[in-house]
Amino acid sequence: MRVPGKTGTTLLRLHIYFVIQERLYYERLTRDVKGLVFLFDLSRRKSTLKEASLYLKQLEIEMEEDIMPPYIFVGNKKDKRLSKNRKYEKNEKAEKKALENYQASEYFECSAKVGIGCFPLAQYIIQNYTGERTFERSSEE
C-alpha cells in the first residue's frame, strides 16, 4: 500500500483487546500506543456504539491526567446495511455521535467480511498512527 508522505516499508503492529472478555490494564495499554480504534457493529448500532463509548469513558477516567492518544470509531458490518434496491447511505447518527459527542478524530464504516471501506481505514491508520509518537504523557509529579 502506498501512502502519500511515507516512504519505504511500514510495519503496522496492532494489539487487539477484546474488552468484553477481559479487564483492560489501561496504563499498560496506552503507554506506547499511537492511536486507538473503537470498533462497533453497524447492524446493532445502538447497543455496540454505546458500549464502545463506555469503554472510551472508562479509559479517560483511568488515564487521569495523562494525554489521551488519538482515537477513531469504526462501524463494522456495513455489508449488512447494504440493499440491492437503493444506494448505501452512511449512518449519519452514528457518525455525529462519534465525532461530536465522543470527540473522535475520524469516523469510518467498513465491512471486514467483504472488504468494503477497509482500504481507506488502513490508509488512515498508516498515515496517522505510524512513525514517532507525537504526544507525551504528563511528566508533572
N, CA, C and O atoms as a GROMACS GRO file, in nm:
protein
  564
    1MET      N    1   0.084  -0.117   0.000
    1MET     CA    2   0.000   0.000   0.000
    1MET      C    3   0.089   0.124   0.000
    1MET      O    4   0.175   0.137   0.088
    2ARG      N    5   0.073   0.211  -0.093
    2ARG     CA    6   0.148   0.336  -0.096
    2ARG      C    7   0.066   0.444  -0.028
    2ARG      O    8  -0.052   0.463  -0.056
    3VAL      N    9   0.131   0.514   0.063
    3VAL     CA   10   0.065   0.619   0.138
    3VAL      C   11   0.139   0.749   0.114
    3VAL      O   12   0.260   0.754   0.134
    4PRO      N   13   0.068   0.855   0.072
    4PRO     CA   14   0.135   0.984   0.049
    4PRO      C   15   0.211   1.030   0.174
    4PRO      O   16   0.160   1.023   0.285
    5GLY      N   17   0.334   1.077   0.154
    5GLY     CA   18   0.414   1.127   0.264
    5GLY      C   19   0.496   1.021   0.336
    5GLY      O   20   0.577   1.054   0.422
    6LYS      N   21   0.476   0.895   0.302
    6LYS     CA   22   0.550   0.786   0.366
    6LYS      C   23   0.636   0.717   0.260
    6LYS      O   24   0.589   0.690   0.150
    7THR      N   25   0.761   0.689   0.294
    7THR     CA   26   0.848   0.617   0.202
    7THR      C   27   0.900   0.492   0.270
    7THR      O   28   0.902   0.482   0.392
    8GLY      N   29   0.941   0.397   0.189
    8GLY     CA   30   0.996   0.274   0.245
    8GLY      C   31   0.887   0.179   0.290
    8GLY      O   32   0.772   0.189   0.248
    9THR      N   33   0.925   0.088   0.378
    9THR     CA   34   0.832  -0.013   0.427
    9THR      C   35   0.776   0.031   0.561
    9THR      O   36   0.849   0.080   0.647
   10THR      N   37   0.649   0.013   0.578
   10THR     CA   38   0.584   0.046   0.704
   10THR      C   39   0.532  -0.081   0.768
   10THR      O   40   0.457  -0.156   0.707
   11LEU      N   41   0.573  -0.106   0.891
   11LEU     CA   42   0.523  -0.219   0.967
   11LEU      C   43   0.414  -0.167   1.059
   11LEU      O   44   0.439  -0.079   1.142
   12LEU      N   45   0.297  -0.220   1.045
   12LEU     CA   46   0.186  -0.179   1.129
   12LEU      C   47   0.162  -0.290   1.231
   12LEU      O   48   0.118  -0.399   1.195
   13ARG      N   49   0.192  -0.262   1.356
   13ARG     CA   50   0.175  -0.360   1.462
   13ARG      C   51   0.048  -0.325   1.538
   13ARG      O   52   0.033  -0.214   1.588
   14LEU      N   53  -0.042  -0.420   1.546
   14LEU     CA   54  -0.169  -0.399   1.614
   14LEU      C   55  -0.175  -0.484   1.740
   14LEU      O   56  -0.132  -0.599   1.740
   15HIS      N   57  -0.227  -0.427   1.845
   15HIS     CA   58  -0.258  -0.501   1.966
   15HIS      C   59  -0.410  -0.497   1.978
   15HIS      O   60  -0.469  -0.390   1.989
   16ILE      N   61  -0.471  -0.612   1.975
   16ILE     CA   62  -0.616  -0.618   1.978
   16ILE      C   63  -0.660  -0.666   2.116
   16ILE      O   64  -0.618  -0.771   2.163
   17TYR      N   65  -0.746  -0.587   2.179
   17TYR     CA   66  -0.801  -0.621   2.309
   17TYR      C   67  -0.951  -0.640   2.296
   17TYR      O   68  -1.020  -0.556   2.239
   18PHE      N   69  -1.000  -0.750   2.346
   18PHE     CA   70  -1.143  -0.775   2.349
   18PHE      C   71  -1.190  -0.743   2.491
   18PHE      O   72  -1.180  -0.826   2.581
   19VAL      N   73  -1.239  -0.622   2.508
   19VAL     CA   74  -1.269  -0.575   2.643
   19VAL      C   75  -1.389  -0.645   2.705
   19VAL      O   76  -1.407  -0.638   2.827
   20ILE      N   77  -1.470  -0.709   2.626
   20ILE     CA   78  -1.583  -0.782   2.682
   20ILE      C   79  -1.532  -0.905   2.758
   20ILE      O   80  -1.592  -0.945   2.858
   21GLN      N   81  -1.423  -0.963   2.712
   21GLN     CA   82  -1.374  -1.087   2.770
   21GLN      C   83  -1.274  -1.067   2.884
   21GLN      O   84  -1.256  -1.157   2.966
   22GLU      N   85  -1.210  -0.953   2.889
   22GLU     CA   86  -1.108  -0.934   2.992
   22GLU      C   87  -1.101  -0.788   3.035
   22GLU      O   88  -1.135  -0.698   2.958
   23ARG      N   89  -1.056  -0.767   3.155
   23ARG     CA   90  -1.038  -0.631   3.208
   23ARG      C   91  -0.911  -0.573   3.149
   23ARG      O   92  -0.807  -0.639   3.148
   24LEU      N   93  -0.919  -0.452   3.099
   24LEU     CA   94  -0.800  -0.387   3.042
   24LEU      C   95  -0.714  -0.326   3.151
   24LEU      O   96  -0.763  -0.278   3.253
   25TYR      N   97  -0.586  -0.328   3.127
   25TYR     CA   98  -0.493  -0.256   3.212
   25TYR      C   99  -0.458  -0.131   3.134
   25TYR      O  100  -0.366  -0.131   3.052
   26TYR      N  101  -0.532  -0.024   3.160
   26TYR     CA  102  -0.527   0.094   3.076
   26TYR      C  103  -0.390   0.160   3.070
   26TYR      O  104  -0.348   0.208   2.964
   27GLU      N  105  -0.319   0.163   3.181
   27GLU     CA  106  -0.187   0.227   3.179
   27GLU      C  107  -0.094   0.153   3.084
   27GLU      O  108  -0.024   0.216   3.004
   28ARG      N  109  -0.092   0.022   3.092
   28ARG     CA  110  -0.008  -0.057   3.002
   28ARG      C  111  -0.054  -0.042   2.857
   28ARG      O  112   0.029  -0.032   2.767
   29LEU      N  113  -0.182  -0.040   2.837
   29LEU     CA  114  -0.238  -0.028   2.703
   29LEU      C  115  -0.198   0.102   2.636
   29LEU      O  116  -0.162   0.103   2.518
   30THR      N  117  -0.204   0.211   2.708
   30THR     CA  118  -0.184   0.342   2.647
   30THR      C  119  -0.041   0.394   2.654
   30THR      O  120  -0.011   0.499   2.597
   31ARG      N  121   0.046   0.323   2.720
   31ARG     CA  122   0.183   0.372   2.737
   31ARG      C  123   0.254   0.396   2.603
   31ARG      O  124   0.318   0.500   2.586
   32ASP      N  125   0.243   0.304   2.510
   32ASP     CA  126   0.317   0.314   2.385
   32ASP      C  127   0.229   0.324   2.261
   32ASP      O  128   0.282   0.327   2.150
   33VAL      N  129   0.099   0.328   2.277
   33VAL     CA  130   0.013   0.329   2.158
   33VAL      C  131   0.015   0.466   2.091
   33VAL      O  132   0.033   0.569   2.155
   34LYS      N  133  -0.005   0.463   1.961
   34LYS     CA  134  -0.009   0.587   1.883
   34LYS      C  135  -0.151   0.623   1.846
   34LYS      O  136  -0.176   0.732   1.793
   35GLY      N  137  -0.244   0.534   1.873
   35GLY     CA  138  -0.384   0.561   1.844
   35GLY      C  139  -0.471   0.443   1.884
   35GLY      O  140  -0.422   0.331   1.900
   36LEU      N  141  -0.599   0.470   1.900
   36LEU     CA  142  -0.695   0.367   1.938
   36LEU      C  143  -0.806   0.360   1.835
   36LEU      O  144  -0.844   0.461   1.776
   37VAL      N  145  -0.858   0.240   1.815
   37VAL     CA  146  -0.971   0.219   1.725
   37VAL      C  147  -1.082   0.154   1.806
   37VAL      O  148  -1.066   0.044   1.858
   38PHE      N  149  -1.195   0.221   1.816
   38PHE     CA  150  -1.312   0.165   1.882
   38PHE      C  151  -1.405   0.111   1.774
   38PHE      O  152  -1.461   0.187   1.695
   39LEU      N  153  -1.421  -0.019   1.772
   39LEU     CA  154  -1.498  -0.087   1.668
   39LEU      C  155  -1.637  -0.120   1.723
   39LEU      O  156  -1.650  -0.170   1.834
   40PHE      N  157  -1.740  -0.092   1.643
   40PHE     CA  158  -1.875  -0.129   1.684
   40PHE      C  159  -1.950  -0.188   1.566
   40PHE      O  160  -1.909  -0.174   1.451
   41ASP      N  161  -2.060  -0.254   1.595
   41ASP     CA  162  -2.139  -0.328   1.497
   41ASP      C  163  -2.247  -0.237   1.440
   41ASP      O  164  -2.338  -0.195   1.512
   42LEU      N  165  -2.238  -0.206   1.311
   42LEU     CA  166  -2.338  -0.120   1.246
   42LEU      C  167  -2.476  -0.184   1.242
   42LEU      O  168  -2.577  -0.114   1.242
   43SER      N  169  -2.481  -0.315   1.238
   43SER     CA  170  -2.611  -0.381   1.230
   43SER      C  171  -2.686  -0.375   1.363
   43SER      O  172  -2.806  -0.398   1.368
   44ARG      N  173  -2.614  -0.346   1.471
   44ARG     CA  174  -2.675  -0.327   1.603
   44ARG      C  175  -2.621  -0.199   1.664
   44ARG      O  176  -2.580  -0.199   1.780
   45ARG      N  177  -2.621  -0.091   1.589
   45ARG     CA  178  -2.555   0.033   1.623
   45ARG      C  179  -2.581   0.082   1.766
   45ARG      O  180  -2.486   0.114   1.837
   46LYS      N  181  -2.706   0.088   1.808
   46LYS     CA  182  -2.736   0.149   1.938
   46LYS      C  183  -2.660   0.082   2.052
   46LYS      O  184  -2.595   0.151   2.131
   47SER      N  185  -2.667  -0.049   2.061
   47SER     CA  186  -2.605  -0.115   2.175
   47SER      C  187  -2.453  -0.115   2.167
   47SER      O  188  -2.387  -0.086   2.268
   48THR      N  189  -2.394  -0.145   2.053
   48THR     CA  190  -2.249  -0.157   2.048
   48THR      C  191  -2.178  -0.022   2.039
   48THR      O  192  -2.066  -0.009   2.089
   49LEU      N  193  -2.238   0.078   1.978
   49LEU     CA  194  -2.179   0.212   1.978
   49LEU      C  195  -2.177   0.266   2.120
   49LEU      O  196  -2.080   0.328   2.163
   50LYS      N  197  -2.283   0.243   2.193
   50LYS     CA  198  -2.291   0.286   2.333
   50LYS      C  199  -2.185   0.213   2.416
   50LYS      O  200  -2.117   0.275   2.498
   51GLU      N  201  -2.170   0.083   2.394
   51GLU     CA  202  -2.067   0.007   2.467
   51GLU      C  203  -1.928   0.060   2.438
   51GLU      O  204  -1.847   0.077   2.529
   52ALA      N  205  -1.899   0.087   2.311
   52ALA     CA  206  -1.768   0.141   2.274
   52ALA      C  207  -1.743   0.274   2.342
   52ALA      O  208  -1.632   0.301   2.388
   53SER      N  209  -1.846   0.358   2.350
   53SER     CA  210  -1.829   0.489   2.414
   53SER      C  211  -1.808   0.474   2.565
   53SER      O  212  -1.737   0.555   2.625
   54LEU      N  213  -1.867   0.372   2.625
   54LEU     CA  214  -1.846   0.348   2.769
   54LEU      C  215  -1.702   0.307   2.797
   54LEU      O  216  -1.644   0.347   2.898
   55TYR      N  217  -1.642   0.226   2.707
   55TYR     CA  218  -1.501   0.190   2.724
   55TYR      C  219  -1.412   0.312   2.705
   55TYR      O  220  -1.310   0.325   2.773
   56LEU      N  221  -1.449   0.400   2.615
   56LEU     CA  222  -1.374   0.525   2.597
   56LEU      C  223  -1.379   0.608   2.726
   56LEU      O  224  -1.276   0.657   2.771
   57LYS      N  225  -1.496   0.622   2.784
   57LYS     CA  226  -1.510   0.699   2.908
   57LYS      C  227  -1.429   0.637   3.021
   57LYS      O  228  -1.364   0.708   3.098
   58GLN      N  229  -1.434   0.504   3.032
   58GLN     CA  230  -1.356   0.435   3.135
   58GLN      C  231  -1.207   0.458   3.114
   58GLN      O  232  -1.133   0.479   3.211
   59LEU      N  233  -1.164   0.453   2.991
   59LEU     CA  234  -1.023   0.477   2.959
   59LEU      C  235  -0.982   0.618   2.999
   59LEU      O  236  -0.874   0.637   3.055
   60GLU      N  237  -1.066   0.715   2.971
   60GLU     CA  238  -1.036   0.854   3.009
   60GLU      C  239  -1.026   0.869   3.161
   60GLU      O  240  -0.940   0.943   3.210
   61ILE      N  241  -1.111   0.801   3.235
   61ILE     CA  242  -1.106   0.805   3.382
   61ILE      C  243  -0.978   0.741   3.433
   61ILE      O  244  -0.910   0.797   3.519
   62GLU      N  245  -0.944   0.624   3.380
   62GLU     CA  246  -0.825   0.552   3.424
   62GLU      C  247  -0.696   0.627   3.393
   62GLU      O  248  -0.599   0.617   3.468
   63MET      N  249  -0.695   0.701   3.284
   63MET     CA  250  -0.573   0.771   3.244
   63MET      C  251  -0.548   0.896   3.328
   63MET      O  252  -0.437   0.948   3.329
   64GLU      N  253  -0.649   0.942   3.397
   64GLU     CA  254  -0.643   1.060   3.481
   64GLU      C  255  -0.585   1.179   3.406
   64GLU      O  256  -0.653   1.233   3.318
   65GLU      N  257  -0.463   1.220   3.436
   65GLU     CA  258  -0.408   1.341   3.375
   65GLU      C  259  -0.315   1.313   3.258
   65GLU      O  260  -0.258   1.406   3.201
   66ASP      N  261  -0.299   1.188   3.221
   66ASP     CA  262  -0.218   1.156   3.104
   66ASP      C  263  -0.288   1.203   2.978
   66ASP      O  264  -0.410   1.217   2.975
   67ILE      N  265  -0.210   1.228   2.876
   67ILE     CA  266  -0.268   1.273   2.749
   67ILE      C  267  -0.328   1.153   2.677
   67ILE      O  268  -0.262   1.051   2.657
   68MET      N  269  -0.452   1.168   2.639
   68MET     CA  270  -0.524   1.061   2.569
   68MET      C  271  -0.470   1.047   2.427
   68MET      O  272  -0.458   1.146   2.356
   69PRO      N  273  -0.438   0.924   2.385
   69PRO     CA  274  -0.396   0.906   2.245
   69PRO      C  275  -0.514   0.935   2.152
   69PRO      O  276  -0.629   0.923   2.194
   70PRO      N  277  -0.487   0.972   2.027
   70PRO     CA  278  -0.598   0.995   1.934
   70PRO      C  279  -0.675   0.865   1.911
   70PRO      O  280  -0.619   0.756   1.920
   71TYR      N  281  -0.802   0.879   1.880
   71TYR     CA  282  -0.885   0.760   1.859
   71TYR      C  283  -0.988   0.784   1.750
   71TYR      O  284  -1.028   0.898   1.723
   72ILE      N  285  -1.030   0.674   1.690
   72ILE     CA  286  -1.133   0.679   1.587
   72ILE      C  287  -1.241   0.576   1.620
   72ILE      O  288  -1.217   0.481   1.695
   73PHE      N  289  -1.358   0.596   1.564
   73PHE     CA  290  -1.466   0.499   1.576
   73PHE      C  291  -1.488   0.437   1.438
   73PHE      O  292  -1.490   0.507   1.337
   74VAL      N  293  -1.505   0.305   1.436
   74VAL     CA  294  -1.526   0.232   1.311
   74VAL      C  295  -1.650   0.145   1.325
   74VAL      O  296  -1.658   0.058   1.411
   75GLY      N  297  -1.747   0.172   1.238
   75GLY     CA  298  -1.866   0.088   1.232
   75GLY      C  299  -1.840  -0.027   1.135
   75GLY      O  300  -1.813  -0.004   1.018
   76ASN      N  301  -1.847  -0.150   1.184
   76ASN     CA  302  -1.822  -0.267   1.101
   76ASN      C  303  -1.955  -0.332   1.062
   76ASN      O  304  -2.060  -0.295   1.114
   77LYS      N  305  -1.950  -0.427   0.971
   77LYS     CA  306  -2.065  -0.499   0.917
   77LYS      C  307  -2.150  -0.408   0.828
   77LYS      O  308  -2.273  -0.416   0.827
   78LYS      N  309  -2.083  -0.323   0.754
   78LYS     CA  310  -2.151  -0.235   0.658
   78LYS      C  311  -2.228  -0.318   0.556
   78LYS      O  312  -2.332  -0.273   0.506
   79ASP      N  313  -2.178  -0.436   0.524
   79ASP     CA  314  -2.245  -0.522   0.424
   79ASP      C  315  -2.387  -0.559   0.466
   79ASP      O  316  -2.472  -0.583   0.380
   80LYS      N  317  -2.414  -0.565   0.596
   80LYS     CA  318  -2.548  -0.599   0.643
   80LYS      C  319  -2.647  -0.485   0.624
   80LYS      O  320  -2.768  -0.505   0.633
   81ARG      N  321  -2.595  -0.364   0.599
   81ARG     CA  322  -2.682  -0.248   0.578
   81ARG      C  323  -2.701  -0.216   0.431
   81ARG      O  324  -2.773  -0.123   0.396
   82LEU      N  325  -2.636  -0.292   0.344
   82LEU     CA  326  -2.649  -0.268   0.200
   82LEU      C  327  -2.781  -0.326   0.150
   82LEU      O  328  -2.827  -0.430   0.196
   83SER      N  329  -2.839  -0.257   0.054
   83SER     CA  330  -2.963  -0.303  -0.007
   83SER      C  331  -2.947  -0.302  -0.158
   83SER      O  332  -2.886  -0.211  -0.214
   84LYS      N  333  -3.002  -0.402  -0.224
   84LYS     CA  334  -2.994  -0.407  -0.370
   84LYS      C  335  -3.082  -0.300  -0.435
   84LYS      O  336  -3.058  -0.261  -0.549
   85ASN      N  337  -3.181  -0.254  -0.364
   85ASN     CA  338  -3.278  -0.161  -0.420
   85ASN      C  339  -3.241  -0.014  -0.406
   85ASN      O  340  -3.297   0.071  -0.476
   86ARG      N  341  -3.149   0.018  -0.319
   86ARG     CA  342  -3.115   0.160  -0.300
   86ARG      C  343  -2.967   0.177  -0.269
   86ARG      O  344  -2.898   0.083  -0.230
   87LYS      N  345  -2.921   0.298  -0.286
   87LYS     CA  346  -2.781   0.333  -0.261
   87LYS      C  347  -2.754   0.333  -0.110
   87LYS      O  348  -2.841   0.371  -0.030
   88TYR      N  349  -2.635   0.291  -0.072
   88TYR     CA  350  -2.597   0.290   0.069
   88TYR      C  351  -2.578   0.432   0.119
   88TYR      O  352  -2.516   0.515   0.052
   89GLU      N  353  -2.632   0.460   0.234
   89GLU     CA  354  -2.612   0.589   0.298
   89GLU      C  355  -2.542   0.568   0.431
   89GLU      O  356  -2.577   0.479   0.508
   90LYS      N  357  -2.441   0.651   0.455
   90LYS     CA  358  -2.365   0.642   0.579
   90LYS      C  359  -2.460   0.665   0.697
   90LYS      O  360  -2.554   0.744   0.688
   91ASN      N  361  -2.434   0.597   0.805
   91ASN     CA  362  -2.514   0.613   0.926
   91ASN      C  363  -2.476   0.746   0.991
   91ASN      O  364  -2.383   0.754   1.071
   92GLU      N  365  -2.550   0.850   0.955
   92GLU     CA  366  -2.516   0.986   0.999
   92GLU      C  367  -2.530   1.005   1.150
   92GLU      O  368  -2.454   1.083   1.209
   93LYS      N  369  -2.625   0.936   1.212
   93LYS     CA  370  -2.641   0.949   1.358
   93LYS      C  371  -2.517   0.896   1.430
   93LYS      O  372  -2.466   0.959   1.523
   94ALA      N  373  -2.470   0.780   1.387
   94ALA     CA  374  -2.351   0.721   1.449
   94ALA      C  375  -2.229   0.809   1.424
   94ALA      O  376  -2.147   0.829   1.514
   95GLU      N  377  -2.217   0.861   1.302
   95GLU     CA  378  -2.104   0.948   1.269
   95GLU      C  379  -2.106   1.074   1.355
   95GLU      O  380  -2.002   1.116   1.407
   96LYS      N  381  -2.222   1.133   1.370
   96LYS     CA  382  -2.235   1.255   1.451
   96LYS      C  383  -2.198   1.228   1.597
   96LYS      O  384  -2.127   1.306   1.659
   97LYS      N  385  -2.247   1.116   1.651
   97LYS     CA  386  -2.213   1.082   1.790
   97LYS      C  387  -2.064   1.062   1.806
   97LYS      O  388  -2.004   1.112   1.901
   98ALA      N  389  -2.003   0.988   1.714
   98ALA     CA  390  -1.860   0.959   1.724
   98ALA      C  391  -1.777   1.086   1.718
   98ALA      O  392  -1.686   1.105   1.798
   99LEU      N  393  -1.808   1.174   1.623
   99LEU     CA  394  -1.727   1.294   1.603
   99LEU      C  395  -1.759   1.405   1.702
   99LEU      O  396  -1.668   1.470   1.753
  100GLU      N  397  -1.885   1.427   1.730
  100GLU     CA  398  -1.923   1.539   1.816
  100GLU      C  399  -1.933   1.499   1.963
  100GLU      O  400  -1.870   1.562   2.048
  101ASN      N  401  -2.010   1.396   1.994
  101ASN     CA  402  -2.028   1.358   2.134
  101ASN      C  403  -1.905   1.292   2.194
  101ASN      O  404  -1.867   1.322   2.308
  102TYR      N  405  -1.841   1.202   2.117
  102TYR     CA  406  -1.726   1.128   2.169
  102TYR      C  407  -1.593   1.187   2.125
  102TYR      O  408  -1.488   1.136   2.163
  103GLN      N  409  -1.596   1.291   2.045
  103GLN     CA  410  -1.478   1.367   2.000
  103GLN      C  411  -1.371   1.278   1.935
  103GLN      O  412  -1.251   1.296   1.960
  104ALA      N  413  -1.414   1.186   1.853
  104ALA     CA  414  -1.320   1.101   1.779
  104ALA      C  415  -1.251   1.183   1.672
  104ALA      O  416  -1.306   1.281   1.621
  105SER      N  417  -1.129   1.144   1.637
  105SER     CA  418  -1.055   1.211   1.530
  105SER      C  419  -1.119   1.187   1.395
  105SER      O  420  -1.115   1.274   1.307
  106GLU      N  421  -1.179   1.069   1.377
  106GLU     CA  422  -1.237   1.033   1.248
  106GLU      C  423  -1.339   0.923   1.269
  106GLU      O  424  -1.341   0.857   1.373
  107TYR      N  425  -1.423   0.904   1.169
  107TYR     CA  426  -1.527   0.800   1.172
  107TYR      C  427  -1.523   0.725   1.039
  107TYR      O  428  -1.515   0.786   0.933
  108PHE      N  429  -1.528   0.593   1.046
  108PHE     CA  430  -1.527   0.510   0.926
  108PHE      C  431  -1.637   0.406   0.936
  108PHE      O  432  -1.681   0.369   1.045
  109GLU      N  433  -1.680   0.358   0.820
  109GLU     CA  434  -1.769   0.244   0.813
  109GLU      C  435  -1.706   0.146   0.715
  109GLU      O  436  -1.654   0.185   0.611
  110CYS      N  437  -1.711   0.017   0.750
  110CYS     CA  438  -1.649  -0.083   0.664
  110CYS      C  439  -1.719  -0.217   0.680
  110CYS      O  440  -1.806  -0.235   0.765
  111SER      N  441  -1.679  -0.310   0.597
  111SER     CA  442  -1.719  -0.449   0.612
  111SER      C  443  -1.592  -0.533   0.599
  111SER      O  444  -1.538  -0.547   0.489
  112ALA      N  445  -1.547  -0.586   0.708
  112ALA     CA  446  -1.428  -0.672   0.704
  112ALA      C  447  -1.458  -0.799   0.626
  112ALA      O  448  -1.369  -0.857   0.564
  113LYS      N  449  -1.582  -0.843   0.629
  113LYS     CA  450  -1.622  -0.967   0.561
  113LYS      C  451  -1.607  -0.958   0.410
  113LYS      O  452  -1.554  -1.049   0.347
  114VAL      N  453  -1.652  -0.847   0.350
  114VAL     CA  454  -1.647  -0.834   0.204
  114VAL      C  455  -1.547  -0.729   0.157
  114VAL      O  456  -1.532  -0.708   0.037
  115GLY      N  457  -1.478  -0.665   0.250
  115GLY     CA  458  -1.370  -0.572   0.213
  115GLY      C  459  -1.414  -0.432   0.175
  115GLY      O  460  -1.334  -0.358   0.118
  116ILE      N  461  -1.536  -0.393   0.204
  116ILE     CA  462  -1.583  -0.259   0.171
  116ILE      C  463  -1.531  -0.159   0.275
  116ILE      O  464  -1.549  -0.179   0.395
  117GLY      N  465  -1.468  -0.052   0.228
  117GLY     CA  466  -1.423   0.055   0.317
  117GLY      C  467  -1.298   0.023   0.398
  117GLY      O  468  -1.258   0.105   0.481
  118CYS      N  469  -1.237  -0.091   0.377
  118CYS     CA  470  -1.120  -0.129   0.456
  118CYS      C  471  -0.994  -0.054   0.414
  118CYS      O  472  -0.911  -0.019   0.498
  119PHE      N  473  -0.978  -0.028   0.284
  119PHE     CA  474  -0.858   0.041   0.237
  119PHE      C  475  -0.847   0.183   0.293
  119PHE      O  476  -0.741   0.219   0.344
  120PRO      N  477  -0.953   0.266   0.287
  120PRO     CA  478  -0.941   0.400   0.345
  120PRO      C  479  -0.911   0.396   0.495
  120PRO      O  480  -0.838   0.481   0.546
  121LEU      N  481  -0.966   0.298   0.565
  121LEU     CA  482  -0.939   0.283   0.708
  121LEU      C  483  -0.792   0.249   0.731
  121LEU      O  484  -0.727   0.311   0.815
  122ALA      N  485  -0.740   0.151   0.659
  122ALA     CA  486  -0.599   0.112   0.673
  122ALA      C  487  -0.508   0.228   0.635
  122ALA      O  488  -0.407   0.251   0.702
  123GLN      N  489  -0.542   0.299   0.530
  123GLN     CA  490  -0.462   0.413   0.487
  123GLN      C  491  -0.459   0.521   0.596
  123GLN      O  492  -0.353   0.578   0.623
  124TYR      N  493  -0.573   0.549   0.657
  124TYR     CA  494  -0.579   0.648   0.765
  124TYR      C  495  -0.492   0.605   0.883
  124TYR      O  496  -0.417   0.686   0.937
  125ILE      N  497  -0.502   0.479   0.921
  125ILE     CA  498  -0.423   0.429   1.034
  125ILE      C  499  -0.274   0.441   1.005
  125ILE      O  500  -0.198   0.485   1.091
  126ILE      N  501  -0.231   0.403   0.885
  126ILE     CA  502  -0.090   0.412   0.850
  126ILE      C  503  -0.043   0.557   0.847
  126ILE      O  504   0.065   0.588   0.897
  127GLN      N  505  -0.122   0.645   0.790
  127GLN     CA  506  -0.083   0.786   0.781
  127GLN      C  507  -0.076   0.852   0.918
  127GLN      O  508   0.010   0.937   0.941
  128ASN      N  509  -0.166   0.816   1.008
  128ASN     CA  510  -0.178   0.889   1.133
  128ASN      C  511  -0.124   0.818   1.256
  128ASN      O  512  -0.094   0.883   1.355
  129TYR      N  513  -0.111   0.686   1.251
  129TYR     CA  514  -0.071   0.612   1.370
  129TYR      C  515   0.064   0.543   1.357
  129TYR      O  516   0.099   0.463   1.444
  130THR      N  517   0.139   0.570   1.253
  130THR     CA  518   0.273   0.513   1.241
  130THR      C  519   0.376   0.624   1.256
  130THR      O  520   0.342   0.742   1.248
  131GLY      N  521   0.499   0.586   1.278
  131GLY     CA  522   0.603   0.686   1.298
  131GLY      C  523   0.619   0.717   1.446
  131GLY      O  524   0.573   0.642   1.532
  132GLU      N  525   0.682   0.826   1.473
  132GLU     CA  526   0.708   0.865   1.611
  132GLU      C  527   0.581   0.910   1.680
  132GLU      O  528   0.493   0.972   1.618
  133ARG      N  529   0.571   0.880   1.807
  133ARG     CA  530   0.457   0.925   1.886
  133ARG      C  531   0.474   1.074   1.910
  133ARG      O  532   0.578   1.118   1.961
  134THR      N  533   0.374   1.152   1.874
  134THR     CA  534   0.387   1.298   1.880
  134THR      C  535   0.324   1.359   2.004
  134THR      O  536   0.322   1.481   2.017
  135PHE      N  537   0.275   1.278   2.094
  135PHE     CA  538   0.220   1.330   2.218
  135PHE      C  539   0.287   1.257   2.331
  135PHE      O  540   0.323   1.140   2.318
  136GLU      N  541   0.305   1.324   2.442
  136GLU     CA  542   0.376   1.264   2.554
  136GLU      C  543   0.286   1.261   2.677
  136GLU      O  544   0.194   1.341   2.692
  137ARG      N  545   0.316   1.167   2.763
  137ARG     CA  546   0.244   1.157   2.889
  137ARG      C  547   0.287   1.272   2.979
  137ARG      O  548   0.398   1.323   2.966
  138SER      N  549   0.201   1.310   3.068
  138SER     CA  550   0.230   1.418   3.161
  138SER      C  551   0.348   1.380   3.250
  138SER      O  552   0.351   1.269   3.304
  139SER      N  553   0.445   1.471   3.264
  139SER     CA  554   0.562   1.441   3.347
  139SER      C  555   0.561   1.520   3.477
  139SER      O  556   0.664   1.530   3.544
  140GLU      N  557   0.446   1.575   3.514
  140GLU     CA  558   0.435   1.653   3.637
  140GLU      C  559   0.409   1.559   3.754
  140GLU      O  560   0.297   1.510   3.768
  141GLU      N  561   0.507   1.534   3.836
  141GLU     CA  562   0.491   1.455   3.959
  141GLU      C  563   0.619   1.446   4.030
  141GLU      O  564   0.627   1.383   4.136
   0.00000   0.00000   0.00000
